[in-house]
Structures are given as C-alpha cells and as structure tokens.
C-alpha cells in the first residue's frame, strides 16, 4: 500500500538531491526584463521553451517594449507567433496583457499574485514563475506538466489539479525554496523523469520514488529489488 504522505526525512533527502543536481534551477526561457519573461511564459503554453526562445527575439525586434506591443496590430503579432500553435489566441492575449500593463500599471509588471492573476491569460503557474524568477518573490510553486508528473510519481501528491498539487508542494517545501523547487522539478521531468520512458536507472531520486503510475516495464524489474 502506498504511503499517504512523504515523511519529513524523505522530503529533506529529495530536496537535498535536487539541490545537488539543479543548484541554480530556473526557467529555460530566455528573458531580459520581467515583461519579456511574462510574455514568454504566456507563449510557452502548449509548446516548448526552445520554440518560444526562437520566436521571442523576432517579437522583441518588432515590438521592443510593453508600449510598442500595446499598440501592435494583431495580424502582425500573429505572423510572428504563428510557429507556436494557438497563435491567434496567444497573439490576442499578449497584446491585451500589454494594453492592461500600460493602462493600469504604467507599463510595469506588477509584483503581486493577485494583480498578475487579473491580467488576461495569466494563471497561477505563470504568475509564480514571473514573481519567483524575475523578482525573487515566493508566492507559489509553478505546476506545469513536468512538475505534476514528477510530484505524483514521487508520491508528493495524490491530486491531479494543478492548484491542489501546488498547495501540497508548498506545504512540504520551505517558502524560500518554492520558486527553485518548481524549476528543479520541471528540469527533472524534462530530462530524467520523462513521460513515456523515465530514466529510473540513472535517477538521483530513485531511492525515494514511489513510482506511482510508472509501469514496471518502463523502468526495469531490477530497480524494484
């Protein structure tokens, strides 16, 4: 029977091992300003950071700041973000974000969760990434598909909804580590704890992983001995 909750000692070991593997874990999106990061994070939905990093320079060349993007023609933005998929909705969203930032915040990205969540297309994941990465403000743990998968496999949560998973993780990890922990789990899920073929034989967390939902055939029987 699977344990209901990880013990404090196991959580400490998981954090320690992640710190050794990803001491400076952060987003793989390229950014220079909080506004760049906000837009890039919104664009990263349902696509890869690599593709967003290819598109962002073109977007910023045409619309170098929040004021330029707020005045942009939607069709011009669509043509730039087209490679990302859902490009029409994404173009509309980032232009509307820029408009609200100009109208309500003088072009600045707000530094609170509540204010960020009022922007179009911005959920807790995006807000947590911007606050933690751009401002060092610990207001949440960004739960993307990688974080969800790794947390569930480790037995850190039994929930499936991102908001509930975030609450579970925040209760297990010191607040000062929230942003780093989310990024670390993302990197671990992206390169080791893969969706289809998790690399259990080389995983630093294998000893502490409950392998929830991982078929034995994916990891090899020897790892369970």
N, C-alpha and C positions, 0 to 999 in steps of 0.2 A: 504493500500500500504506500502511495506517495505521501510524503510529509506535507502537512498543511502550510507550514511557513518555514523558511530557512532560519537556522539558528544564527545568533549574533556572530559566533566564531566563523561559520561558513561565509557569511556576508563579508566579514573582515578579510578573509582569505581571497574572496572573489575580487574585492576592491584592490587588495594588495597586488594580486597577479595582473589585474588590468593596468594598474599604475606602472608596473614594470614594462608591460608590453606597449602601452599607449600613454606615456607620461605627459605628453602635451597634446592629447587628443582634442581636435577641433574640427570644424567643418572643412570639407574639401572643396567647397565653393570658393572661388576667388572673389575678393572684395577689398575695397579701399575705404569706403565710408559706410556708416550704418545704413544709409539709404541704399547703397549698392547691395549690401547683404540682405536687406528686406526684400528688394525686388528679385534678387537671385533666388532666395528661398521660396518665394511665391512661385517663381517659374519652374522650380525643381520638382513640383508635384507631378507624379506620374511620368517622370523622366529621370535621366541620370545627371549627376553633377557634372560629368565630363561634357555632356551636350550643352548644359547651361553655361559652362565656362567658355565654350566655343561661341555662344551667342552673345553673351554679355558685352564683350568688347565692341561688337558691332552696334549694339543698342546704345552703349555709352558714347560711342563716337558720334552717333546721330543726335542723341539726347543726353548730354553730359551731366545734367543735374536734375533735381526734382522739378525745378521751374520749367525746364525745357520739355520734360516728359508730360507735365500737366497740360501743356499747350499742344501736344502732339496730335497729329491726325491719326485716327485709329487704324486706317489702312496701312500707313507707313510702319506703325508698330507691328501690325500683323505680319507684314512681309519679313520683318527681322526675326520674329519669334516663331515663325512657321515651322522650323525644323523640330520644335519641342513637342508638338502634338497639343491638341486642345488650344491651338494658338489664338483663335478668335476670343475665347473666354479669357485666356491669360492676358492678351493684349488689353482687353477692356478692363480687366481687374487692375493691372499695374498703372494704367492711365488714371483710373479713378482713385487709386491709392495716392498717386502724386497730387491729384487735384485736392484731395482732402488734407494732405500734409501741408500744402500751400495755404489753403483756406483756414484751417483750424490751428496749425502749429507753426506757421511762418516758414514752412519748408523743412522743419526739423523733424526727426523721427522721435516720437515720444518715448519716455523711459519707464513706462508702467505697463503692466499686463492689461489692465482694464482699458487703457487708452488704445493700445495696439489692437485689442480684440474688436474695437469699434471700426477699424479700417476694413474695407471690403476685401474678402478673400483671405483674411488673416485669422488663423485659429491658434490654439494654444501651442502647437508644435512650432509654428513659425515665430510666434511671439517669444517663446522660450529661447529659441536659437538666437534671435536678434538681441534680446536682453542679456543673455549669458555671454555670448560671443563678442558682441560689439561694445557692450557697456559693463560687463562683469557683474551684472545684477542677477542674483539667483532667485528666480521666481517660478521655476518649473523645470521639468525634465522633458526634453523634446522626444516624443514617442513616434518614430517612423516605423516602417515595416520591419526593418532590421532589429530595432530595439524591441519591438513586440515579439518577434520570433525568438530572439536570444533570451529575453526575460522569461518567456513561457517555458522554453526548453530547460533553463536553469532551475525552474521551479520558484522563481521570484514572484510570480503572479499566476493566478488561475483565471484572471479576467481576459476578455477579448477586446473590450472597448478601450481605445487609447487613453481616454480621460481617467478611467479606473486603473489602468496599468500605471499611468503616471502617479496617481495617488499611492499605489502600492510601493512603487520605487522610491518616492520621496520619503516614505515612512521608514525605509531601510537604509537610506544613504544620508550622510550629513549634508545639511543645506549647502555648505561651502563647496561641495563636490557635485552638485546637481548638474550643472552645465557640462562639466568634464565627463561625468558618468554617462550621460546621454550620448555624447560624441564617441566615447570609448566603446559603448555597446554597438553603436552604428558601425564603427570601423570593424569591430569583431564580427558582426553579422555580414558585413560586406566582403570580407576577405577570408574568414575562417569558418564561421557557423553559417554556411551557405544554406539556402532554402532547400535545394534538392540533394546536394551532396556535401553535408557538413564534414569538415576535416577533423573529425574527433581524434584521430591518432596523433595529431600534432597540436591539439588544442590545449592551451595553458589552463583552461577551466574544466577540463575533462573530469578531474577528480571530484569536483564539486557539482557536476552537472547531473541532473535527474533525467536528461534526455527525453523530456516529455514530447511525445509526438514524433520522435525520431525512430524510424524503422530499424531494426537490428541489422538488416541487410545493408543499410546505408553506412553504418559505422564499423561493421566487422565484429564478429562474435567475441574475438579476443579482448576487446575493450571492455567487455562486461564481466570479465573474470577477475 
